[in-house]
Amino acid sequence: MSGSHIMIMVSVLTICATIVSLRFLGSKYKHRDREESPDIETMQEMNRGLQRMDERIEALETLLMDSQKRKQAK
């Protein structure tokens, strides 16, 4: 074989190895995303719950302040 044939074969092998490794890494990351999905959903649910709790606390603070203002006005 001549030097140019060897270079072409090495180039083709390098390209094939790159494609195979990219596919392997791509499937690995997709699999990881699927595994983390329940964790992300749990965190989002916790965030929504904390936001609702914050709204309730603000409402209670408003009621308490209104009550104190009425007592002071008497």
matplotlib code that plots the C-alpha trace (Angstrom):
import matplotlib.pyplot as plt

x = [0.0, 1.1, 1.3, -1.8, -3.9, -2.8, -3.6, -7.1, -7.7, -6.5, -8.8, -11.8, -11.1, -10.8, -14.1, -15.9, -14.5, -15.6, -19.1, -19.4, -18.1, -20.5, -23.4, -22.4, -22.0, -25.3, -27.2, -25.5, -26.6, -30.1, -30.3, -29.0, -31.6, -34.4, -33.0, -32.9, -36.4, -38.1, -35.7, -36.4, -40.1, -39.8, -37.8, -40.4, -43.2, -41.4, -40.9, -44.6, -45.4, -43.0, -44.5, -48.0, -46.7, -45.2, -48.5, -50.3, -47.7, -48.2, -51.9, -51.6, -49.2, -51.7, -54.5, -52.3, -51.3, -54.9, -55.9, -53.2, -54.2, -57.9, -56.8, -54.6, -57.5, -59.8]
y = [0.0, 3.5, 6.3, 8.0, 4.8, 4.5, 8.1, 7.6, 4.5, 6.3, 9.2, 7.0, 5.1, 8.3, 9.6, 6.3, 6.2, 9.8, 9.1, 6.0, 7.8, 10.7, 8.4, 6.6, 9.8, 11.2, 8.1, 8.3, 11.9, 11.2, 8.3, 10.5, 13.2, 10.6, 9.5, 13.1, 13.9, 12.7, 14.8, 17.9, 17.3, 17.0, 20.2, 22.0, 20.7, 21.8, 25.2, 25.6, 24.5, 27.1, 29.8, 29.0, 29.0, 32.4, 33.7, 32.3, 33.9, 37.3, 37.0, 36.1, 39.0, 41.3, 40.0, 40.4, 44.0, 44.9, 43.4, 45.4, 48.6, 48.1, 47.5, 50.6, 52.7, 51.7]
z = [0.0, -0.7, 1.9, 0.5, 1.0, 4.6, 5.2, 3.7, 5.8, 9.0, 8.2, 7.6, 10.8, 12.8, 11.4, 12.2, 15.7, 16.3, 15.0, 17.2, 20.3, 19.7, 19.4, 22.6, 24.5, 23.2, 24.3, 27.7, 28.3, 27.1, 29.6, 32.4, 31.6, 31.9, 35.2, 36.6, 35.3, 38.5, 40.6, 38.5, 38.8, 42.6, 42.8, 40.7, 42.9, 46.0, 44.5, 43.7, 47.3, 48.8, 46.6, 47.8, 51.4, 50.8, 49.6, 52.6, 55.0, 53.3, 53.7, 57.4, 57.9, 56.3, 58.5, 61.6, 60.7, 60.1, 63.4, 65.2, 63.5, 64.6, 68.2, 68.2, 66.8, 69.7]

ax = plt.figure().add_subplot(projection="3d")
ax.plot(x, y, z, "-o")
ax.set_aspect("equal")
plt.show()
